[in-house]
């Protein structure tokens, strides 16, 4: 089993640019229930019940690492995002430990949370695929502090430095220190519920 906690990147207030990368943990042995034990709930039941919790949808992006400029930026669709702390300003997202995108974000040491709007389901799908050029045809500009891709026309964005990473079973809990943020202040959010996209209604 990999180490349970990844080291802090650096103390609060360290200057940017030039963030230190965070160690990307290797995929673990995911079985948490012994071979002679019965899991308390089945994966299917877990997904079905938790699918009743509606959430917003984001795209997490990061700039290319210093040693992979030819590969372009990294990004993935993420619904497990939340605000964490007001003082200091922290946010969090969860990512599967088997993710092939996470190691690139970890090496960058920074990321931008792009909160998607109600009409951006197609954009979400393009970032949910594996092995494709997710940024093909997607307009974006550098976030003001970290240079992470800030996607055009999103209702809101949050520019962050990786503050800490913790293990959570087969996922990692990534904590980001907010460095800059902004919102358009209009439009409905993209919602995800029971495997489908939706939006607010009267």
C-alpha positions as CSV (number, residue, x, y, z in Angstrom):
1,X,0.0,0.0,0.0
2,X,1.3,3.4,-0.9
3,X,2.1,6.0,1.7
4,X,-1.1,7.3,3.3
5,X,-0.4,11.0,3.0
6,X,1.6,12.9,0.3
7,X,3.9,15.6,1.7
8,X,2.8,19.2,1.6
9,X,4.1,21.1,-1.4
10,X,5.5,23.9,0.6
11,X,4.6,26.3,3.5
12,X,1.9,28.8,3.1
13,X,3.0,31.9,1.3
14,X,5.6,30.4,-0.9
15,X,6.0,32.4,-4.1
16,X,4.8,31.5,-7.5
17,X,5.6,30.7,-10.3
18,X,7.7,27.6,-10.1
19,X,5.6,25.4,-7.8
20,X,7.1,22.3,-6.4
21,X,5.4,19.2,-7.9
22,X,3.6,16.8,-5.6
23,X,4.4,13.1,-5.7
24,X,1.9,11.2,-7.8
25,X,1.2,8.0,-5.8
26,X,1.2,4.8,-7.8
27,X,-2.1,2.9,-8.3
28,X,-2.6,0.9,-5.0
29,X,-3.8,-2.6,-4.3
30,X,-7.4,-1.4,-4.3
31,X,-8.9,-4.3,-2.4
32,X,-9.8,-3.0,1.1
33,X,-11.9,-6.1,2.1
34,X,-10.1,-9.3,3.0
35,X,-10.6,-12.3,0.7
36,X,-12.6,-14.1,3.4
37,X,-14.8,-11.1,4.1
38,X,-18.0,-9.9,2.5
39,X,-18.1,-6.3,1.4
40,X,-20.8,-4.4,3.4
41,X,-22.4,-3.1,0.2
42,X,-21.9,-4.0,-3.4
43,X,-20.4,-1.5,-5.9
44,X,-23.6,-1.4,-7.9
45,X,-25.7,-0.6,-4.8
46,X,-23.2,2.0,-3.7
47,X,-23.4,3.8,-7.1
48,X,-27.2,3.5,-7.3
49,X,-27.8,5.1,-3.9
50,X,-25.1,7.8,-4.1
51,X,-26.3,8.7,-7.6
52,X,-29.3,10.3,-5.9
53,X,-27.0,13.1,-4.7
54,X,-27.1,15.8,-7.4
55,X,-23.8,17.7,-8.0
56,X,-22.3,20.3,-10.1
57,X,-19.7,19.5,-12.8
58,X,-16.3,20.9,-13.3
59,X,-13.2,20.4,-15.5
60,X,-9.9,20.4,-13.6
61,X,-7.0,21.6,-15.8
62,X,-3.3,22.0,-15.4
63,X,-0.5,23.5,-17.6
64,X,2.1,21.2,-19.2
65,X,4.9,20.1,-17.0
66,X,8.4,21.3,-17.7
67,X,9.4,18.0,-19.2
68,X,6.3,17.5,-21.3
69,X,5.7,20.7,-23.3
70,X,5.0,18.7,-26.4
71,X,2.0,17.0,-24.7
72,X,0.1,20.1,-24.0
73,X,-2.0,20.8,-20.9
74,X,-3.9,18.2,-18.8
75,X,-7.5,18.0,-17.8
76,X,-10.4,15.8,-16.7
77,X,-14.1,16.1,-15.9
78,X,-14.8,16.0,-12.2
79,X,-18.0,16.1,-10.2
80,X,-16.5,15.5,-6.8
81,X,-15.5,19.1,-6.1
82,X,-16.3,21.2,-3.1
83,X,-15.3,24.3,-1.2
84,X,-13.4,23.4,2.0
85,X,-12.2,26.5,3.9
86,X,-12.8,30.2,3.9
87,X,-9.7,31.1,5.9
88,X,-7.4,30.2,4.4
89,X,-9.3,29.8,1.1
90,X,-9.2,26.1,0.2
91,X,-11.1,23.9,-2.2
92,X,-11.0,20.1,-2.7
93,X,-11.6,17.6,-5.4
94,X,-11.3,13.8,-5.6
95,X,-9.6,11.8,-8.3
96,X,-9.3,8.1,-8.8
97,X,-5.8,6.7,-8.0
98,X,-5.9,4.9,-11.3
99,X,-6.3,8.2,-13.2
100,X,-3.7,8.8,-16.0
101,X,-4.3,12.5,-15.9
102,X,-3.6,13.0,-12.1
103,X,0.1,12.4,-12.3
104,X,0.5,15.2,-14.9
105,X,-1.5,17.6,-12.6
106,X,0.6,16.5,-9.7
107,X,3.8,17.2,-11.5
108,X,2.5,20.7,-12.5
109,X,1.7,21.4,-8.8
110,X,-1.2,23.7,-9.8
111,X,-4.6,23.5,-11.3
112,X,-7.7,25.5,-12.4
113,X,-11.3,24.4,-11.5
114,X,-13.6,25.3,-14.4
115,X,-17.2,25.2,-13.2
116,X,-19.4,24.2,-16.2
117,X,-22.7,25.9,-17.3
118,X,-26.0,24.2,-18.2
119,X,-25.2,24.2,-21.9
120,X,-21.7,22.6,-21.5
121,X,-22.6,18.9,-21.3
122,X,-20.7,18.3,-24.5
123,X,-17.6,20.0,-23.1
124,X,-17.8,17.8,-20.0
125,X,-18.0,14.6,-22.2
126,X,-15.0,15.6,-24.2
127,X,-12.9,15.8,-21.0
128,X,-14.4,12.5,-19.7
129,X,-12.8,10.4,-22.4
130,X,-9.4,8.8,-22.1
131,X,-6.6,8.8,-24.7
132,X,-8.0,11.6,-26.8
133,X,-6.8,15.2,-27.3
134,X,-9.2,16.7,-24.8
135,X,-8.3,20.3,-25.7
136,X,-8.8,19.9,-29.4
137,X,-11.1,22.8,-30.5
138,X,-11.5,24.0,-26.9
139,X,-10.8,27.7,-26.5
140,X,-8.9,28.6,-23.3
141,X,-6.5,31.2,-21.9
142,X,-3.9,31.0,-19.0
143,X,-5.3,31.5,-15.5
144,X,-3.8,34.6,-14.0
145,X,-1.5,33.1,-11.4
146,X,-0.7,29.5,-12.3
147,X,-1.2,29.6,-16.1
148,X,-3.5,26.6,-15.9
149,X,-6.0,26.5,-18.8
150,X,-9.1,28.7,-18.0
151,X,-11.8,27.5,-20.4
152,X,-13.7,30.1,-22.3
153,X,-17.4,30.8,-21.5
154,X,-17.4,28.9,-18.2
155,X,-19.6,30.5,-15.5
156,X,-16.8,30.5,-12.9
157,X,-13.1,29.5,-12.4
158,X,-10.8,29.0,-9.5
159,X,-7.0,29.2,-9.9
160,X,-5.2,27.0,-7.3
161,X,-1.9,25.6,-6.0
162,X,-1.9,22.1,-4.7
163,X,-1.8,22.5,-0.9
164,X,-2.1,18.8,0.3
165,X,-3.1,15.4,-1.0
166,X,-4.6,12.6,1.2
167,X,-5.6,9.1,0.4
168,X,-9.3,8.1,0.5
169,X,-9.6,4.4,-0.4
170,X,-9.3,4.1,-4.2
171,X,-9.3,7.9,-4.6
172,X,-7.1,10.8,-3.6
173,X,-8.4,13.9,-1.8
174,X,-6.6,16.9,-3.4
175,X,-6.7,20.2,-1.4
176,X,-6.0,23.4,-3.4
177,X,-5.0,26.8,-2.0
178,X,-7.0,29.4,-3.9
179,X,-4.8,32.0,-5.5
180,X,-7.4,33.8,-7.8
181,X,-11.0,33.3,-8.9
182,X,-13.7,34.8,-11.0
183,X,-17.3,34.4,-12.1
184,X,-19.5,35.6,-14.9
185,X,-22.4,35.9,-12.6
186,X,-25.0,34.6,-15.0
187,X,-26.4,31.4,-16.4
188,X,-27.5,28.1,-14.8
189,X,-25.0,25.5,-13.7
190,X,-24.6,22.0,-15.3
191,X,-26.0,19.4,-12.9
192,X,-25.4,15.7,-12.7
193,X,-27.9,13.3,-11.2
194,X,-28.5,9.6,-11.6
195,X,-26.1,9.4,-14.5
196,X,-27.6,12.2,-16.5
197,X,-27.0,15.9,-17.0
198,X,-29.7,18.4,-16.0
199,X,-30.3,22.0,-15.1
200,X,-32.4,24.0,-12.6
201,X,-36.1,24.4,-13.4
202,X,-38.9,26.4,-12.0
